[in-house]
Amino acid sequence: MRVSERGQITIPKEIRDQFGFGENTEVTFVVREGRVELVKSLKNTDEKIETLYGKKRFKRSTVTFLCPS
């Protein structure tokens, strides 16, 4: 695979299908450990924060964790 004169690349169809890169999909290039990764851009700030920090849903309330009696 090569980068074109205009800086473009073609993502192979198998990869587009596997990862859901459809027409007009917003993407971001992320640099990690000396590598460049292509990832789908998240739609809003809340989704970005959840991805960065994770979000755990518990069956019990916070009160039951703080006051287990």
PDB file of N, CA, C and O in Angstrom:
ATOM      1  N   MET A   1       0.856  -1.169   0.000  1.00  0.00           N
ATOM      2  CA  MET A   1       0.000   0.000   0.000  1.00  0.00           C
ATOM      3  C   MET A   1       0.898   1.228   0.000  1.00  0.00           C
ATOM      4  O   MET A   1       1.928   1.258   0.674  1.00  0.00           O
ATOM      5  N   ARG A   2       0.505   2.222  -0.749  1.00  0.00           N
ATOM      6  CA  ARG A   2       1.290   3.454  -0.845  1.00  0.00           C
ATOM      7  C   ARG A   2       0.435   4.668  -0.520  1.00  0.00           C
ATOM      8  O   ARG A   2      -0.787   4.653  -0.668  1.00  0.00           O
ATOM      9  N   VAL A   3       1.100   5.703  -0.081  1.00  0.00           N
ATOM     10  CA  VAL A   3       0.455   6.991   0.104  1.00  0.00           C
ATOM     11  C   VAL A   3       0.550   7.717  -1.229  1.00  0.00           C
ATOM     12  O   VAL A   3       1.627   7.797  -1.820  1.00  0.00           O
ATOM     13  N   SER A   4      -0.581   8.248  -1.706  1.00  0.00           N
ATOM     14  CA  SER A   4      -0.591   8.923  -3.002  1.00  0.00           C
ATOM     15  C   SER A   4       0.127  10.270  -2.919  1.00  0.00           C
ATOM     16  O   SER A   4       0.506  10.731  -1.843  1.00  0.00           O
ATOM     17  N   GLU A   5       0.298  10.873  -4.072  1.00  0.00           N
ATOM     18  CA  GLU A   5       0.937  12.185  -4.159  1.00  0.00           C
ATOM     19  C   GLU A   5       0.190  13.218  -3.311  1.00  0.00           C
ATOM     20  O   GLU A   5       0.788  14.152  -2.778  1.00  0.00           O
ATOM     21  N   ARG A   6      -1.121  13.032  -3.200  1.00  0.00           N
ATOM     22  CA  ARG A   6      -1.952  13.956  -2.417  1.00  0.00           C
ATOM     23  C   ARG A   6      -2.089  13.527  -0.958  1.00  0.00           C
ATOM     24  O   ARG A   6      -2.869  14.129  -0.220  1.00  0.00           O
ATOM     25  N   GLY A   7      -1.355  12.506  -0.525  1.00  0.00           N
ATOM     26  CA  GLY A   7      -1.386  12.053   0.864  1.00  0.00           C
ATOM     27  C   GLY A   7      -2.546  11.127   1.185  1.00  0.00           C
ATOM     28  O   GLY A   7      -2.897  10.956   2.352  1.00  0.00           O
ATOM     29  N   GLN A   8      -3.141  10.533   0.171  1.00  0.00           N
ATOM     30  CA  GLN A   8      -4.294   9.655   0.378  1.00  0.00           C
ATOM     31  C   GLN A   8      -3.873   8.196   0.368  1.00  0.00           C
ATOM     32  O   GLN A   8      -2.881   7.814  -0.253  1.00  0.00           O
ATOM     33  N   ILE A   9      -4.669   7.383   1.086  1.00  0.00           N
ATOM     34  CA  ILE A   9      -4.497   5.935   1.056  1.00  0.00           C
ATOM     35  C   ILE A   9      -5.861   5.308   0.810  1.00  0.00           C
ATOM     36  O   ILE A   9      -6.889   5.939   1.057  1.00  0.00           O
ATOM     37  N   THR A  10      -5.876   4.090   0.331  1.00  0.00           N
ATOM     38  CA  THR A  10      -7.120   3.353   0.164  1.00  0.00           C
ATOM     39  C   THR A  10      -7.162   2.252   1.212  1.00  0.00           C
ATOM     40  O   THR A  10      -6.262   1.415   1.289  1.00  0.00           O
ATOM     41  N   ILE A  11      -8.217   2.264   2.017  1.00  0.00           N
ATOM     42  CA  ILE A  11      -8.385   1.215   3.025  1.00  0.00           C
ATOM     43  C   ILE A  11      -9.005   0.023   2.321  1.00  0.00           C
ATOM     44  O   ILE A  11     -10.062   0.153   1.704  1.00  0.00           O
ATOM     45  N   PRO A  12      -8.365  -1.141   2.403  1.00  0.00           N
ATOM     46  CA  PRO A  12      -8.914  -2.321   1.733  1.00  0.00           C
ATOM     47  C   PRO A  12     -10.355  -2.606   2.166  1.00  0.00           C
ATOM     48  O   PRO A  12     -10.710  -2.401   3.327  1.00  0.00           O
ATOM     49  N   LYS A  13     -11.174  -3.074   1.237  1.00  0.00           N
ATOM     50  CA  LYS A  13     -12.593  -3.339   1.491  1.00  0.00           C
ATOM     51  C   LYS A  13     -12.806  -4.271   2.671  1.00  0.00           C
ATOM     52  O   LYS A  13     -13.710  -4.050   3.476  1.00  0.00           O
ATOM     53  N   GLU A  14     -11.985  -5.313   2.786  1.00  0.00           N
ATOM     54  CA  GLU A  14     -12.142  -6.260   3.893  1.00  0.00           C
ATOM     55  C   GLU A  14     -12.006  -5.546   5.241  1.00  0.00           C
ATOM     56  O   GLU A  14     -12.749  -5.834   6.179  1.00  0.00           O
ATOM     57  N   ILE A  15     -11.065  -4.625   5.328  1.00  0.00           N
ATOM     58  CA  ILE A  15     -10.854  -3.894   6.583  1.00  0.00           C
ATOM     59  C   ILE A  15     -11.992  -2.907   6.808  1.00  0.00           C
ATOM     60  O   ILE A  15     -12.478  -2.774   7.931  1.00  0.00           O
ATOM     61  N   ARG A  16     -12.424  -2.211   5.754  1.00  0.00           N
ATOM     62  CA  ARG A  16     -13.565  -1.291   5.877  1.00  0.00           C
ATOM     63  C   ARG A  16     -14.794  -2.033   6.376  1.00  0.00           C
ATOM     64  O   ARG A  16     -15.494  -1.552   7.267  1.00  0.00           O
ATOM     65  N   ASP A  17     -15.059  -3.199   5.806  1.00  0.00           N
ATOM     66  CA  ASP A  17     -16.225  -3.993   6.215  1.00  0.00           C
ATOM     67  C   ASP A  17     -16.089  -4.491   7.648  1.00  0.00           C
ATOM     68  O   ASP A  17     -17.038  -4.417   8.430  1.00  0.00           O
ATOM     69  N   GLN A  18     -14.922  -4.993   7.987  1.00  0.00           N
ATOM     70  CA  GLN A  18     -14.698  -5.564   9.327  1.00  0.00           C
ATOM     71  C   GLN A  18     -14.860  -4.524  10.424  1.00  0.00           C
ATOM     72  O   GLN A  18     -15.394  -4.826  11.492  1.00  0.00           O
ATOM     73  N   PHE A  19     -14.401  -3.295  10.171  1.00  0.00           N
ATOM     74  CA  PHE A  19     -14.410  -2.277  11.212  1.00  0.00           C
ATOM     75  C   PHE A  19     -15.481  -1.208  11.018  1.00  0.00           C
ATOM     76  O   PHE A  19     -15.534  -0.238  11.774  1.00  0.00           O
ATOM     77  N   GLY A  20     -16.327  -1.379  10.016  1.00  0.00           N
ATOM     78  CA  GLY A  20     -17.449  -0.471   9.833  1.00  0.00           C
ATOM     79  C   GLY A  20     -17.087   0.901   9.304  1.00  0.00           C
ATOM     80  O   GLY A  20     -17.766   1.879   9.617  1.00  0.00           O
ATOM     81  N   PHE A  21     -16.029   0.996   8.508  1.00  0.00           N
ATOM     82  CA  PHE A  21     -15.679   2.262   7.884  1.00  0.00           C
ATOM     83  C   PHE A  21     -16.504   2.415   6.606  1.00  0.00           C
ATOM     84  O   PHE A  21     -16.114   1.923   5.547  1.00  0.00           O
ATOM     85  N   GLY A  22     -17.641   3.097   6.711  1.00  0.00           N
ATOM     86  CA  GLY A  22     -18.499   3.313   5.555  1.00  0.00           C
ATOM     87  C   GLY A  22     -18.236   4.673   4.949  1.00  0.00           C
ATOM     88  O   GLY A  22     -17.356   5.409   5.396  1.00  0.00           O
ATOM     89  N   GLU A  23     -19.000   4.996   3.936  1.00  0.00           N
ATOM     90  CA  GLU A  23     -18.875   6.297   3.287  1.00  0.00           C
ATOM     91  C   GLU A  23     -19.126   7.403   4.309  1.00  0.00           C
ATOM     92  O   GLU A  23     -20.067   7.327   5.099  1.00  0.00           O
ATOM     93  N   ASN A  24     -18.297   8.405   4.289  1.00  0.00           N
ATOM     94  CA  ASN A  24     -18.378   9.578   5.173  1.00  0.00           C
ATOM     95  C   ASN A  24     -18.113   9.275   6.646  1.00  0.00           C
ATOM     96  O   ASN A  24     -18.463  10.083   7.506  1.00  0.00           O
ATOM     97  N   THR A  25     -17.506   8.135   6.955  1.00  0.00           N
ATOM     98  CA  THR A  25     -17.129   7.835   8.333  1.00  0.00           C
ATOM     99  C   THR A  25     -16.013   8.782   8.757  1.00  0.00           C
ATOM    100  O   THR A  25     -15.005   8.911   8.061  1.00  0.00           O
ATOM    101  N   GLU A  26     -16.191   9.440   9.890  1.00  0.00           N
ATOM    102  CA  GLU A  26     -15.157  10.331  10.426  1.00  0.00           C
ATOM    103  C   GLU A  26     -14.083   9.481  11.094  1.00  0.00           C
ATOM    104  O   GLU A  26     -14.399   8.588  11.881  1.00  0.00           O
ATOM    105  N   VAL A  27     -12.834   9.748  10.790  1.00  0.00           N
ATOM    106  CA  VAL A  27     -11.722   8.996  11.369  1.00  0.00           C
ATOM    107  C   VAL A  27     -10.696   9.943  11.965  1.00  0.00           C
ATOM    108  O   VAL A  27     -10.653  11.129  11.638  1.00  0.00           O
ATOM    109  N   THR A  28      -9.877   9.396  12.841  1.00  0.00           N
ATOM    110  CA  THR A  28      -8.798  10.136  13.492  1.00  0.00           C
ATOM    111  C   THR A  28      -7.541   9.292  13.425  1.00  0.00           C
ATOM    112  O   THR A  28      -7.601   8.068  13.545  1.00  0.00           O
ATOM    113  N   PHE A  29      -6.404   9.942  13.233  1.00  0.00           N
ATOM    114  CA  PHE A  29      -5.125   9.251  13.300  1.00  0.00           C
ATOM    115  C   PHE A  29      -4.576   9.444  14.706  1.00  0.00           C
ATOM    116  O   PHE A  29      -4.489  10.568  15.200  1.00  0.00           O
ATOM    117  N   VAL A  30      -4.205   8.334  15.348  1.00  0.00           N
ATOM    118  CA  VAL A  30      -3.685   8.354  16.712  1.00  0.00           C
ATOM    119  C   VAL A  30      -2.265   7.798  16.684  1.00  0.00           C
ATOM    120  O   VAL A  30      -2.014   6.753  16.084  1.00  0.00           O
ATOM    121  N   VAL A  31      -1.331   8.504  17.338  1.00  0.00           N
ATOM    122  CA  VAL A  31       0.052   8.036  17.423  1.00  0.00           C
ATOM    123  C   VAL A  31       0.244   7.370  18.769  1.00  0.00           C
ATOM    124  O   VAL A  31       0.043   7.986  19.816  1.00  0.00           O
ATOM    125  N   ARG A  32       0.642   6.084  18.733  1.00  0.00           N
ATOM    126  CA  ARG A  32       0.888   5.307  19.962  1.00  0.00           C
ATOM    127  C   ARG A  32       2.156   4.505  19.775  1.00  0.00           C
ATOM    128  O   ARG A  32       2.295   3.752  18.810  1.00  0.00           O
ATOM    129  N   GLU A  33       3.079   4.670  20.703  1.00  0.00           N
ATOM    130  CA  GLU A  33       4.306   3.869  20.720  1.00  0.00           C
ATOM    131  C   GLU A  33       4.988   3.821  19.354  1.00  0.00           C
ATOM    132  O   GLU A  33       5.401   2.756  18.895  1.00  0.00           O
ATOM    133  N   GLY A  34       5.103   4.977  18.713  1.00  0.00           N
ATOM    134  CA  GLY A  34       5.802   5.054  17.442  1.00  0.00           C
ATOM    135  C   GLY A  34       5.034   4.521  16.244  1.00  0.00           C
ATOM    136  O   GLY A  34       5.609   4.342  15.171  1.00  0.00           O
ATOM    137  N   ARG A  35       3.734   4.265  16.412  1.00  0.00           N
ATOM    138  CA  ARG A  35       2.900   3.752  15.327  1.00  0.00           C
ATOM    139  C   ARG A  35       1.737   4.708  15.108  1.00  0.00           C
ATOM    140  O   ARG A  35       1.375   5.475  16.001  1.00  0.00           O
ATOM    141  N   VAL A  36       1.163   4.659  13.931  1.00  0.00           N
ATOM    142  CA  VAL A  36      -0.023   5.460  13.622  1.00  0.00           C
ATOM    143  C   VAL A  36      -1.201   4.514  13.482  1.00  0.00           C
ATOM    144  O   VAL A  36      -1.136   3.538  12.735  1.00  0.00           O
ATOM    145  N   GLU A  37      -2.289   4.805  14.209  1.00  0.00           N
ATOM    146  CA  GLU A  37      -3.493   3.990  14.146  1.00  0.00           C
ATOM    147  C   GLU A  37      -4.633   4.832  13.587  1.00  0.00           C
ATOM    148  O   GLU A  37      -4.752   6.019  13.891  1.00  0.00           O
ATOM    149  N   LEU A  38      -5.453   4.213  12.780  1.00  0.00           N
ATOM    150  CA  LEU A  38      -6.639   4.860  12.234  1.00  0.00           C
ATOM    151  C   LEU A  38      -7.837   4.379  13.035  1.00  0.00           C
ATOM    152  O   LEU A  38      -8.114   3.180  13.078  1.00  0.00           O
ATOM    153  N   VAL A  39      -8.551   5.305  13.671  1.00  0.00           N
ATOM    154  CA  VAL A  39      -9.700   4.930  14.489  1.00  0.00           C
ATOM    155  C   VAL A  39     -10.911   5.774  14.102  1.00  0.00           C
ATOM    156  O   VAL A  39     -10.769   6.901  13.627  1.00  0.00           O
ATOM    157  N   LYS A  40     -12.097   5.217  14.311  1.00  0.00           N
ATOM    158  CA  LYS A  40     -13.316   5.987  14.083  1.00  0.00           C
ATOM    159  C   LYS A  40     -13.365   7.124  15.082  1.00  0.00           C
ATOM    160  O   LYS A  40     -13.058   6.942  16.261  1.00  0.00           O
ATOM    161  N   SER A  41     -13.752   8.297  14.609  1.00  0.00           N
ATOM    162  CA  SER A  41     -13.939   9.429  15.509  1.00  0.00           C
ATOM    163  C   SER A  41     -15.218   9.216  16.291  1.00  0.00           C
ATOM    164  O   SER A  41     -16.215   8.730  15.759  1.00  0.00           O
ATOM    165  N   LEU A  42     -15.177   9.584  17.558  1.00  0.00           N
ATOM    166  CA  LEU A  42     -16.361   9.438  18.384  1.00  0.00           C
ATOM    167  C   LEU A  42     -17.280  10.629  18.172  1.00  0.00           C
ATOM    168  O   LEU A  42     -16.829  11.723  17.831  1.00  0.00           O
ATOM    169  N   LYS A  43     -18.565  10.409  18.375  1.00  0.00           N
ATOM    170  CA  LYS A  43     -19.565  11.402  18.016  1.00  0.00           C
ATOM    171  C   LYS A  43     -19.632  12.591  18.966  1.00  0.00           C
ATOM    172  O   LYS A  43     -19.892  13.711  18.524  1.00  0.00           O
ATOM    173  N   ASN A  44     -19.406  12.377  20.249  1.00  0.00           N
ATOM    174  CA  ASN A  44     -19.531  13.502  21.169  1.00  0.00           C
ATOM    175  C   ASN A  44     -18.541  13.376  22.321  1.00  0.00           C
ATOM    176  O   ASN A  44     -17.876  12.353  22.480  1.00  0.00           O
ATOM    177  N   THR A  45     -18.457  14.427  23.110  1.00  0.00           N
ATOM    178  CA  THR A  45     -17.499  14.479  24.212  1.00  0.00           C
ATOM    179  C   THR A  45     -17.736  13.376  25.232  1.00  0.00           C
ATOM    180  O   THR A  45     -16.777  12.792  25.737  1.00  0.00           O
ATOM    181  N   ASP A  46     -19.002  13.076  25.549  1.00  0.00           N
ATOM    182  CA  ASP A  46     -19.298  12.025  26.530  1.00  0.00           C
ATOM    183  C   ASP A  46     -18.728  10.687  26.076  1.00  0.00           C
ATOM    184  O   ASP A  46     -18.144   9.961  26.881  1.00  0.00           O
ATOM    185  N   GLU A  47     -18.890  10.353  24.799  1.00  0.00           N
ATOM    186  CA  GLU A  47     -18.356   9.089  24.282  1.00  0.00           C
ATOM    187  C   GLU A  47     -16.836   9.088  24.368  1.00  0.00           C
ATOM    188  O   GLU A  47     -16.236   8.059  24.678  1.00  0.00           O
ATOM    189  N   LYS A  48     -16.210  10.221  24.098  1.00  0.00           N
ATOM    190  CA  LYS A  48     -14.751  10.299  24.174  1.00  0.00           C
ATOM    191  C   LYS A  48     -14.279  10.061  25.604  1.00  0.00           C
ATOM    192  O   LYS A  48     -13.318   9.324  25.829  1.00  0.00           O
ATOM    193  N   ILE A  49     -14.948  10.679  26.562  1.00  0.00           N
ATOM    194  CA  ILE A  49     -14.564  10.515  27.964  1.00  0.00           C
ATOM    195  C   ILE A  49     -14.774   9.071  28.407  1.00  0.00           C
ATOM    196  O   ILE A  49     -13.915   8.512  29.089  1.00  0.00           O
ATOM    197  N   GLU A  50     -15.891   8.457  28.039  1.00  0.00           N
ATOM    198  CA  GLU A  50     -16.143   7.063  28.403  1.00  0.00           C
ATOM    199  C   GLU A  50     -15.077   6.146  27.824  1.00  0.00           C
ATOM    200  O   GLU A  50     -14.656   5.196  28.483  1.00  0.00           O
ATOM    201  N   THR A  51     -14.640   6.414  26.613  1.00  0.00           N
ATOM    202  CA  THR A  51     -13.619   5.585  25.995  1.00  0.00           C
ATOM    203  C   THR A  51     -12.287   5.739  26.722  1.00  0.00           C
ATOM    204  O   THR A  51     -11.576   4.757  26.934  1.00  0.00           O
ATOM    205  N   LEU A  52     -11.952   6.958  27.100  1.00  0.00           N
ATOM    206  CA  LEU A  52     -10.681   7.196  27.782  1.00  0.00           C
ATOM    207  C   LEU A  52     -10.661   6.599  29.185  1.00  0.00           C
ATOM    208  O   LEU A  52      -9.674   5.977  29.578  1.00  0.00           O
ATOM    209  N   TYR A  53     -11.719   6.779  29.927  1.00  0.00           N
ATOM    210  CA  TYR A  53     -11.735   6.394  31.330  1.00  0.00           C
ATOM    211  C   TYR A  53     -12.548   5.140  31.622  1.00  0.00           C
ATOM    212  O   TYR A  53     -12.441   4.576  32.711  1.00  0.00           O
ATOM    213  N   GLY A  54     -13.334   4.710  30.694  1.00  0.00           N
ATOM    214  CA  GLY A  54     -14.185   3.551  30.935  1.00  0.00           C
ATOM    215  C   GLY A  54     -15.384   3.924  31.776  1.00  0.00           C
ATOM    216  O   GLY A  54     -15.441   4.998  32.377  1.00  0.00           O
ATOM    217  N   LYS A  55     -16.318   3.033  31.805  1.00  0.00           N
ATOM    218  CA  LYS A  55     -17.515   3.294  32.606  1.00  0.00           C
ATOM    219  C   LYS A  55     -18.045   1.949  33.069  1.00  0.00           C
ATOM    220  O   LYS A  55     -18.403   1.093  32.259  1.00  0.00           O
ATOM    221  N   LYS A  56     -18.089   1.777  34.360  1.00  0.00           N
ATOM    222  CA  LYS A  56     -18.546   0.514  34.937  1.00  0.00           C
ATOM    223  C   LYS A  56     -19.927   0.713  35.534  1.00  0.00           C
ATOM    224  O   LYS A  56     -20.155   1.644  36.305  1.00  0.00           O
ATOM    225  N   ARG A  57     -20.823  -0.150  35.177  1.00  0.00           N
ATOM    226  CA  ARG A  57     -22.172  -0.107  35.756  1.00  0.00           C
ATOM    227  C   ARG A  57     -22.271  -1.207  36.809  1.00  0.00           C
ATOM    228  O   ARG A  57     -21.974  -2.372  36.544  1.00  0.00           O
ATOM    229  N   PHE A  58     -22.693  -0.814  38.001  1.00  0.00           N
ATOM    230  CA  PHE A  58     -22.836  -1.755  39.098  1.00  0.00           C
ATOM    231  C   PHE A  58     -24.313  -2.014  39.365  1.00  0.00           C
ATOM    232  O   PHE A  58     -25.159  -1.156  39.112  1.00  0.00           O
ATOM    233  N   LYS A  59     -24.612  -3.195  39.875  1.00  0.00           N
ATOM    234  CA  LYS A  59     -25.995  -3.523  40.211  1.00  0.00           C
ATOM    235  C   LYS A  59     -26.412  -2.876  41.525  1.00  0.00           C
ATOM    236  O   LYS A  59     -27.599  -2.665  41.776  1.00  0.00           O
ATOM    237  N   ARG A  60     -25.431  -2.567  42.354  1.00  0.00           N
ATOM    238  CA  ARG A  60     -25.731  -1.924  43.639  1.00  0.00           C
ATOM    239  C   ARG A  60     -25.455  -0.428  43.554  1.00  0.00           C
ATOM    240  O   ARG A  60     -24.692   0.021  42.699  1.00  0.00           O
ATOM    241  N   SER A  61     -26.072   0.335  44.436  1.00  0.00           N
ATOM    242  CA  SER A  61     -25.866   1.787  44.459  1.00  0.00           C
ATOM    243  C   SER A  61     -24.546   2.129  45.141  1.00  0.00           C
ATOM    244  O   SER A  61     -23.934   1.278  45.787  1.00  0.00           O
ATOM    245  N   THR A  62     -24.120   3.357  44.996  1.00  0.00           N
ATOM    246  CA  THR A  62     -22.901   3.842  45.639  1.00  0.00           C
ATOM    247  C   THR A  62     -23.023   3.751  47.152  1.00  0.00           C
ATOM    248  O   THR A  62     -22.044   3.438  47.829  1.00  0.00           O
ATOM    249  N   VAL A  63     -24.202   4.019  47.693  1.00  0.00           N
ATOM    250  CA  VAL A  63     -24.436   3.973  49.141  1.00  0.00           C
ATOM    251  C   VAL A  63     -24.123   2.588  49.687  1.00  0.00           C
ATOM    252  O   VAL A  63     -23.524   2.480  50.757  1.00  0.00           O
ATOM    253  N   THR A  64     -24.508   1.529  48.991  1.00  0.00           N
ATOM    254  CA  THR A  64     -24.254   0.177  49.501  1.00  0.00           C
ATOM    255  C   THR A  64     -22.758  -0.149  49.492  1.00  0.00           C
ATOM    256  O   THR A  64     -22.300  -0.986  50.268  1.00  0.00           O
ATOM    257  N   PHE A  65     -22.007   0.505  48.623  1.00  0.00           N
ATOM    258  CA  PHE A  65     -20.549   0.313  48.634  1.00  0.00           C
ATOM    259  C   PHE A  65     -19.913   1.063  49.795  1.00  0.00           C
ATOM    260  O   PHE A  65     -18.981   0.572  50.430  1.00  0.00           O
ATOM    261  N   LEU A  66     -20.431   2.267  50.067  1.00  0.00           N
ATOM    262  CA  LEU A  66     -19.857   3.093  51.133  1.00  0.00           C
ATOM    263  C   LEU A  66     -20.321   2.656  52.518  1.00  0.00           C
ATOM    264  O   LEU A  66     -19.568   2.759  53.487  1.00  0.00           O
ATOM    265  N   CYS A  67     -21.535   2.178  52.614  1.00  0.00           N
ATOM    266  CA  CYS A  67     -22.107   1.740  53.890  1.00  0.00           C
ATOM    267  C   CYS A  67     -22.619   0.300  53.737  1.00  0.00           C
ATOM    268  O   CYS A  67     -23.821   0.096  53.567  1.00  0.00           O
ATOM    269  N   PRO A  68     -21.735  -0.690  53.793  1.00  0.00           N
ATOM    270  CA  PRO A  68     -22.125  -2.066  53.488  1.00  0.00           C
ATOM    271  C   PRO A  68     -23.035  -2.724  54.519  1.00  0.00           C
ATOM    272  O   PRO A  68     -23.456  -3.860  54.301  1.00  0.00           O
ATOM    273  N   SER A  69     -23.357  -2.074  55.620  1.00  0.00           N
ATOM    274  CA  SER A  69     -24.179  -2.720  56.649  1.00  0.00           C
ATOM    275  C   SER A  69     -25.636  -2.816  56.337  1.00  0.00           C
ATOM    276  O   SER A  69     -26.406  -3.343  57.140  1.00  0.00           O
TER     277      SER A  69
END
